[in-house]
């Protein structure tokens, strides 16, 4: 006879934290782990749409996207979209971040991730990406073939 021990969110988070000991910013790590936990739960339920694609031409970029359908409210309801871009070879990009106090930071990361939580935030991200596509098409930018 096998005993099954129910595993709650705290146990999962504690286990993941132990695996990542030594992380410099525990609050950020906890936030990421909660997002990963929600994402894995939704994926198990078949509600998360995902893509993981490598785009190769002169440069190589990996695109990873995961998104849930709207869940009827703010971030607490569980809807999210995560977009991650990774430079696998030769990409020339920078990321400029402005904090609420106006402080600006510029990075040249290997990868970066944008995560939005909540129905409205998902819709805003989609609208912003659609506008970006329109502007790039007007500028005659051609997409890399898949």
N, C-alpha and C positions, 0 to 999 in steps of 0.2 A: 504494500500500500504506500502510495506517495503522498506526502503532505504538501499542499500548495499554500504558500504564504502570499497573501494579497500584497501587491506592491503599490504604494501610493506615490503621488507626485514628489513628496519630500524625499522618499527613499531613492527614487530615480535621480533627483537633483543632487543629493548627497554623494551618490555613487559617481556621477559624472564630475562633480567637483573634486573628488578624491583622485580621479584619473588625470585631472588637469592641475594638480597642485603646483604652487609656485606662480600662478597667474598674477600679474601686477595689479589688475583692477578687478576685484572680486564682484563688485556691483555690476559692472559691464558683463562679466562672465556669466553671472546669474541670469541677467536679462537674456543673453544669447542662449543659454541652456533652456530657459522657459520657452523661447521661440522654437528651439529645436524639438523640445518635447511636444509642443502643440503641433508642429509640422509633422512629426512622425506619427502622432495619433491620427491626424487628418489623413495622412497618406495611407495608413492602415485601413481607414474607413473608405478609401477610394475617392475622397473628395478633393484632393490636391492635384492640380494639373501641373506637370513638371516637364522641363526640357533641359537637356544637357548636350550642348552641341559645340564642336570645335570648328571654327572658321579658319581655313588656311588659304593664304595667297602669299604675298611677300611677307606678311606678318601672320602670326597665329594667335587667335583669341578664343578663349573658351567662354561660352555663355551658358549660365545656369539660371533657370527661372523656376520658381514655384509659386503657385497662387491658388487660393481657395475661392469658392464662390462667395458673394456677399452673405453675411450672417445676420443682418438686421440691426446693425448698430455700430458702436464705437469699438475700439481695440479690445475691450474686455469680452466682446462676443466671439473673438477668435478669427476673424477674417484677416488675411495678410497676403502680401505679395513680396517676394524676395527676388532681386535681380543681382547677380554676381557676374562680374567680368574679370577674367584673368588673362594676363599677358603670358602666353606660352612661348612666344619668340618674337622679338623685334618691334613691338608696338611702341609708339611714341605718344604718350598721353600724360596728362597731369590732372590732379583733382584739387580743386580749390574749395575750401570749407570756410564759411563765415559763421562765427558764433553769434549768439544773441546780443552780446555786448559790442559787436562790430569787429572783433578781432578776426583777422584773416590768416589762414594757413594754406600753404600750397605743398602738395605732396606729389611724388612720382612713384606711386605704388605698383607692385607687381599685380595686385588684385584689389578690387574694392567691391563692396556690397551695399546695396540700397534696400532697406526693408521698410515697408509701410504697413501699419496695422489699422484696421477699421475699414468699413465700407466706403466712406467718403474719400479717405486717403487713397484707396485703390482706384477709385474713379478719377481722382485728380492726377495720379501718376499716369493712368492710361491716356487721359486728355493731353498731358504734357508730352508724352511720347509720340502721340499722333501729330501734335504741332511740330515736334522735332523732325518727324518723317516728312511732313509737308515742306518745311523750310529746306531740308536737304534735297528733296526732289526738285524744288524750284532752283536750287543751286546746281542742278545736274549731277549730283553725286550718285554713283552707281553702286548698288549693293554687291558685296562679295557673293558669288554663287555658293549655294549650300551643297 
